[in-house]
Amino acid sequence: MPADSSHEAETLMIVPFPSGTQYGSTLEAKQREEDHGGDFVASLKEYMGAAPAESERLDVAKFIFMCLVVVGHFSEPFYLIGNKYAGTLMHCFYAFHIPAFVLVSGYVSGELDSRRRKQLITGLLIPYLILQFIYSYWYSVAYFWSAGPNTTAGYRREPGEMVKGWKLYDQEWNSWTFGWPFAHLWYIMSLMQKRIWRPFAMELHFPVLVHVFFGALIGYTDIGRFLSLHRTIVHMPYFLAGYQMKRYGCFFPYASSVSGKVAAHLSLAFIIVVGFISEVKHLPLKVWFQSDPHADVFLQYRQYGGLFQLCCYLWTMCTMITAFSLIPRPADVGVKKQDVEAHAAGATRLAARALEADQRPSLPKHTCAWPHGFRDPFSRSCCTLQ
């Protein structure tokens, strides 16, 4: 090898990889992507008044969406027996409340470092396994193995049936596995998968649009509810959209001006009308669950399932914009703004104390801080000077 080539190779080997980049990414491509995205977001902020979301605003939004989840689960049995009011209500907010939760989860998602990888196990996987066993076993005992008469007000309850005409599962515990999340536990499994996949998804150009395409096609498979994979893929665009909003400091704006409030309330009225029409025309509620194959949801129109899913994405984003614009400001509902500077100062003091403790000289081997001749309460032997 020529001397110049050897020197050039040596130089390339010792040049450190610049910080702030990810494996598999080139600096030029990332810079072009940042410039293009920054220009678009700057225009969006100027036009819509979008700004970063405060943590208090996200807390208020999550509380409201959790209330909607409770109302939805309470209304579902009434919907199944033909109650039009329950059906209209569910068609209205089932279109956005779970996707909005996913978007907020993406917004607060951080880099998947070592600490957060451990949290995936301790904070998501282990709780899922424990709760999956508890809930599944309880459901089997209560609704499959329960003794006594199987009648209520003259109605013979079928095995597994919680209320008339409605059950969570058709099979009891012996036929289940941990691969089929029990009821609401699907969100824990799905959230873990989204957080794992997100760094890989961000390596793609136009990651949100690419995953919209994936979400439209997944319904042509039979994956269904196994490990919540179907929902994970369908909801991934919302998760990535939330992450991108945090990245560029751009979130749904409030309806602050008079014209904005009028537009938001007209949009809300339109959503209610569409929900009522959907109920009258017998649009299946499964459309908003986004957990089953197109063949199970759209039946004879299953070949158009991908197009229907694209329409669901569009409608969901419109309803989310309306919902976030009408969510009250934290101060209006008694939520105090956190003193970020005080929290940062406190964290700095704790970090300084920890660093100071790490830098203290350690005691010699086989010694302890107890006086000579005293017994260490955490040891079987007496402390002796070495």
Protein Blocks (a to p, Z undefined) as FASTA:
>chain_A
ZZklmmmmmmmmmmccdehiaehiafklmmmmmmmmmmmmmmmmmmnopacddfklmmmm
mmmmmmmmmmmmmmmmmmmnopaklmmmmmmmmmmmmmmmmmmmmmmpccddfklmmmmm
mmmmmmmmmmmmmmmmmmmmmmmmpgcjdbeehiacdehiabghiafbfbdfklpcfklc
ghjlmmmmmmmmmmmmmmmmmmpghkllmmmmmmmmmmmpcnlmnohlmmmmmmmmmmmm
mmmmmmnopacdddfblmlmmmmmmmmmmmmmmmmmmmmnopafklmnopacfklmnmmm
mmmmmmmmmmmmmmmmmmmmmmmmmpccfklnopacddfklmmmmmmmmmmmmmmmmmpc
cddehiafbdehiacfkbcbdcddZZ
